[in-house]
Structure formats: C-alpha cells, structure tokens
Amino acid sequence: MSTTSETTELHRGAPAGTPLLDASDLVAGYLPGVDILNGCSLVVHPGELVGIIGPNGAGKSTLLKALFGLVTVRSGTVTLAGEDITNHRADSLVRRGVGFVPQNNNVFPSLTIEENLQMGMFQAPKRFAERFEFITDLFPTLGDRRRQRAGSLSGGERQMVAMARALMIEPSVLLLDEPSAGLSPVRQDETFIRTRKINKAGVSVVIVEQNARRCLQICDRGYVLDQGRNAYSGPGRELMHDPKVIQLYLGTLATDVEEAAKDHPTPPDAPRAGEPTSGTGPVV
C-alpha cells in the first residue's frame, strides 16, 4: 500500500480534495498475457485539464481506452466520483458522465453535423434542443453549418464535431485521444484553444498528445508515461522545462536546448531550440 508521500510524488501538483476520476495501479493490454499498462496511475480533480505525454508505445492511448472500458483492466481500479467503474461498458460510462473522443473514425461521415450531434444524445433525445443550443454557443460554426455532411469537412472541423458530440451528453470528464494528430500547425493551435475552452466551460479534461510542448502549455498538470508506467508528473509548464524530462524524452535535443538557453535565453512561452512546433516533429 502506497504511503501519503509516495502518492503525493506520483500525482505531483494535484490539488487537495477528492479526485473526480481516480485510476490506480492499472495493468491492462489487448492480448492475453501481454500487458501495455504496467501499474500506471492518474487522478483528475474537478475542473482540471490533465495532459498525458510519453514516447510512442508508452501506453498513453491504451490508458484512455482502459478508462473508457475499451481495454480490459486486469488489475487496479478506476473510480468516478467515488464509484468503482473498472471495466464498465462504454455506454454505461457515457450515462455516468464520461465522454471519449478517439483519434480516428470519430464522426459519421454520411450524416450532417446536426445528425452527428443527435447521435451524441441517443440516451437522452428529449434534451437535444437544450444541449444543441449550448454546443453552438460554444462553437458557433457548428450551428451555422448544421446541414453540412461531416464527410465534407476538413480534419480540424471533424475533430470539432467529434468533441461537440461527446459534449452533448454533458459529461463531467472528457477523454481526448491525440486530437491534434495529422492536423496542420494552424489547425493544431485551434484544437488546443478549443480544448481549453471546453475545460473553462466546466468540463474536466484528460488529453493524450504527441505535440508534448503544446499540450504541457495548456494543461494544469501532466503525466509522463514510459513502458506503461508513471515516469514523471507535475504542473504542465514545470514539466515542459524540466531538464530530466527533456533529456530522457527528447534524447540528443537536450544538448541543443541547453546550449541555446545559455547563448539566447528565451521567454517562457517562446519555442525552445530543438523543440517541435507542430505534431510533425519529434514526439516526447
């Protein structure tokens, strides 16, 4: 059983109080006997935006799928507002207030924007008008283009529809799996701004991202995963400039960052030497 000091270090920077979402010592995988998650943990408090970064194959997306009941948790627990939801089915989790936006195939291309949002309300169709008004206040473009088929939208626009559909059921926590993947730098920025906007509207958010620097800029706290385990955690901007995180997860770029910092100090929000400025660069 972990001590209080171990728990504090594991979730460094987490606010006091009871977490909204609490995943503890998760072991999970896709094939029998092959584990992708090897005891990782995270907590999300009400109103938090929490980022998950790490190298390819670290188990980031698997963690989200385990939280949402899409990958079997072999040991460990997941609780939502104190209720055990480990291995609950996805439809049950949606009813309990968990939204999930997958990286790929996240819209119904043959349906209109409005029809996609209706699919988000299949468990409570009578509330569609109320929730549609809220969503279009948040994202006016969707109201203006409600009759347009989702298949004709750009990648960034589809991502907005997918997020909006997940928000229709009024979740308390939203799980986003690499929402900026495959988008241009401009569309990536729009996605991160949109994510923060959703969070400020009162929804707790967990975001898995390949664009580590941008993710850490917007999140309250971050977790670094490696081989299915927790490697580091802490406030987002603190992790972004942590020499250990840079050295271990950006490899030889650490030297470039250190040399550039000596010769040309940069303000906190400016891109640092050797860091990717879009999702096409090195992955943390």
C-alpha positions in Angstrom: 0.0 0.0 0.0 1.5 3.4 -1.0 2.3 6.0 1.6 1.0 9.5 1.5 4.4 10.8 0.4 4.5 8.3 -2.5 1.0 9.3 -3.6 1.9 13.0 -3.5 5.0 12.4 -5.6 3.0 10.2 -8.1 0.5 13.0 -8.6 2.8 15.9 -8.0 0.9 19.3 -8.1 -2.5 17.8 -7.7 -4.9 19.9 -5.7 -6.2 18.9 -2.3 -9.5 17.1 -2.0 -11.2 14.0 -3.5 -10.4 13.4 -7.2 -13.3 13.2 -9.7 -11.5 10.4 -11.7 -9.0 8.1 -9.9 -7.1 5.4 -11.8 -4.8 3.4 -9.5 -2.2 0.8 -10.4 -3.7 -0.2 -13.8 -2.5 -3.3 -15.5 -4.1 -3.8 -19.0 -3.5 -5.0 -22.5 -5.1 -6.1 -25.7 -3.8 -9.7 -25.8 -3.8 -12.3 -23.1 -0.6 -12.3 -21.2 0.7 -9.1 -22.9 0.4 -6.0 -20.8 0.7 -2.5 -22.2 -0.1 -0.8 -18.9 2.1 -2.0 -16.0 0.7 -0.3 -12.9 0.2 3.3 -14.1 -2.0 5.7 -12.1 -3.6 9.2 -12.5 -6.0 11.4 -10.8 -8.2 14.2 -12.2 -9.8 16.7 -9.9 -12.9 18.7 -10.8 -12.2 21.4 -13.3 -8.7 20.2 -14.2 -7.1 19.8 -17.6 -4.6 16.9 -17.4 -2.2 16.0 -20.2 -0.6 12.6 -20.8 2.7 12.5 -22.8 5.4 10.0 -23.5 7.3 8.2 -26.2 5.5 6.1 -28.8 4.3 2.8 -27.3 4.3 4.2 -23.8 0.6 3.2 -23.3 -0.9 6.7 -23.5 -3.9 5.8 -25.7 -4.2 2.4 -24.0 -4.7 4.2 -20.7 -7.6 6.3 -22.1 -9.2 3.2 -23.6 -8.8 1.4 -20.3 -10.6 4.3 -18.5 -13.4 4.1 -21.0 -13.9 0.4 -20.9 -12.4 -0.4 -24.3 -9.4 -2.3 -23.0 -9.8 -4.8 -20.2 -8.2 -3.8 -16.9 -6.6 -6.9 -15.4 -5.7 -5.4 -12.1 -6.1 -2.0 -10.5 -9.2 0.2 -10.1 -10.9 3.2 -11.8 -13.3 5.3 -9.8 -15.5 8.2 -10.9 -16.8 10.4 -8.1 -16.0 7.6 -5.6 -17.9 4.9 -7.6 -16.0 2.0 -9.0 -16.3 2.0 -12.8 -13.5 -0.5 -13.6 -14.3 -2.4 -16.8 -17.7 -0.9 -17.1 -19.1 -0.8 -20.7 -18.7 2.4 -22.7 -22.4 3.1 -22.9 -22.6 2.8 -19.1 -19.8 5.2 -18.7 -21.4 7.7 -21.0 -24.5 7.6 -18.8 -22.3 8.3 -15.8 -20.8 11.4 -17.4 -17.6 10.2 -19.2 -17.0 11.4 -22.8 -14.4 9.9 -25.2 -13.1 11.2 -28.5 -11.0 8.7 -30.4 -8.2 9.8 -32.6 -9.6 8.2 -35.8 -13.0 7.5 -37.3 -14.6 9.9 -34.8 -17.5 11.2 -36.9 -20.3 9.6 -39.1 -19.2 11.0 -42.5 -22.6 10.3 -44.2 -24.5 12.3 -41.6 -24.8 16.0 -41.2 -23.2 17.9 -38.4 -26.6 18.1 -36.7 -27.3 14.4 -37.1 -23.8 13.6 -35.7 -24.7 15.7 -32.6 -28.1 13.9 -32.3 -26.1 10.6 -32.1 -24.4 12.1 -29.1 -27.8 12.3 -27.4 -29.1 8.9 -28.2 -29.5 8.1 -24.5 -31.4 11.4 -23.8 -33.0 12.6 -27.1 -35.5 14.9 -25.4 -32.6 17.1 -24.3 -31.2 17.6 -27.8 -32.5 21.1 -28.3 -31.1 22.3 -25.0 -27.7 20.8 -25.5 -27.5 21.8 -29.1 -28.0 25.4 -28.1 -25.2 25.1 -25.5 -22.8 23.5 -28.1 -23.5 26.1 -30.8 -22.9 28.9 -28.2 -19.5 27.2 -27.6 -18.8 26.5 -31.3 -21.0 28.9 -33.4 -19.6 27.4 -36.6 -21.4 24.2 -36.0 -24.8 25.9 -35.8 -24.1 27.9 -39.0 -23.2 24.7 -40.9 -25.5 22.2 -39.2 -26.9 20.8 -42.5 -23.4 20.1 -43.9 -22.3 16.5 -44.2 -19.4 15.6 -41.8 -17.6 13.7 -44.6 -17.1 17.0 -46.5 -15.3 18.7 -43.5 -11.6 19.2 -43.0 -9.7 17.1 -40.4 -9.8 20.0 -37.9 -13.5 20.5 -38.5 -14.2 16.8 -38.0 -12.3 17.0 -34.7 -14.6 19.8 -33.6 -17.7 17.8 -34.4 -16.3 14.8 -32.6 -15.6 16.9 -29.5 -19.0 18.5 -29.7 -20.8 15.2 -30.0 -19.0 13.9 -26.8 -20.1 17.1 -25.0 -23.8 16.7 -25.9 -24.4 14.3 -23.0 -23.0 16.9 -20.6 -20.0 14.8 -19.4 -18.1 15.6 -16.2 -14.9 14.4 -17.7 -13.8 14.3 -21.4 -11.1 11.9 -22.7 -9.3 13.2 -25.8 -7.0 10.8 -27.7 -4.4 12.8 -29.7 -6.9 15.4 -31.1 -4.1 17.3 -33.0 -2.7 14.3 -34.9 -2.5 14.8 -38.6 -3.6 18.5 -38.5 -1.7 21.5 -39.8 0.1 23.7 -37.3 -2.7 26.3 -37.5 -5.4 23.6 -37.0 -3.5 22.2 -34.1 -3.5 25.5 -32.4 -7.2 25.8 -32.9 -7.7 22.3 -31.4 -5.7 23.2 -28.3 -7.6 26.5 -27.9 -10.8 24.6 -28.3 -9.8 22.1 -25.6 -9.0 24.9 -23.2 -12.4 26.5 -24.0 -14.2 23.2 -23.2 -12.3 23.0 -19.9 -13.2 26.6 -19.0 -16.8 25.7 -19.6 -16.6 23.4 -16.6 -15.6 20.0 -18.1 -12.6 18.2 -16.6 -10.4 17.0 -19.5 -7.7 14.3 -20.0 -5.8 14.7 -23.2 -3.2 12.4 -24.7 -1.0 14.2 -27.1 2.0 13.7 -29.4 2.6 17.5 -29.5 4.0 17.4 -26.0 5.2 21.0 -25.7 1.8 22.5 -26.7 -0.1 20.0 -24.5 2.0 21.0 -21.5 1.5 24.7 -22.2 -2.3 24.4 -21.8 -2.7 21.7 -19.2 -2.8 22.2 -15.4 -0.8 19.1 -14.7 0.9 16.4 -16.8 1.9 12.8 -16.6 4.8 11.3 -18.5 4.4 7.6 -19.2 7.1 5.2 -20.2 6.6 1.5 -20.9 3.2 1.6 -19.3 4.4 3.2 -16.0 4.4 6.6 -14.5 7.8 8.3 -15.1 7.2 11.9 -14.1 4.3 14.1 -13.1 3.8 17.8 -12.2 2.4 21.1 -13.3 2.4 21.4 -17.1 4.8 24.3 -17.6 7.1 22.9 -15.0 7.4 19.6 -16.9 7.9 21.4 -20.2 11.2 22.9 -18.8 12.3 20.0 -16.6 15.8 19.0 -17.7 15.2 15.4 -16.8 12.1 15.2 -19.0 13.9 16.9 -21.8 16.9 14.7 -21.5 15.1 11.4 -21.3 12.2 12.0 -23.7 13.8 14.3 -26.3 17.2 12.5 -26.5 20.0 14.4 -28.1 17.8 17.5 -28.4 18.5 18.1 -24.7 22.0 19.3 -25.5 20.7 21.7 -28.1 18.2 23.1 -25.7 20.8 23.7 -23.0 23.3 25.3 -25.4 20.6 27.6 -26.9 19.4 28.6 -23.4 23.0 29.7 -22.5 23.5 31.7 -25.7 20.0 33.1 -26.3 17.7 33.0 -23.3 14.0 32.7 -24.3 10.8 33.9 -22.6 8.7 31.0 -21.1 6.1 30.9 -24.0 8.6 31.1 -26.8 9.6 27.9 -28.7 12.8 26.5 -27.3 15.6 25.3 -29.5 15.2 21.8 -30.8 11.6 21.5 -29.7 8.8 20.6 -32.2 6.4 23.4 -33.1 3.9 21.0 -34.6 2.8 17.4 -34.4 5.1 16.5 -37.3 8.2 17.0 -35.2 9.8 14.6 -32.6 7.4 13.1 -30.1 8.0 13.4 -26.4 
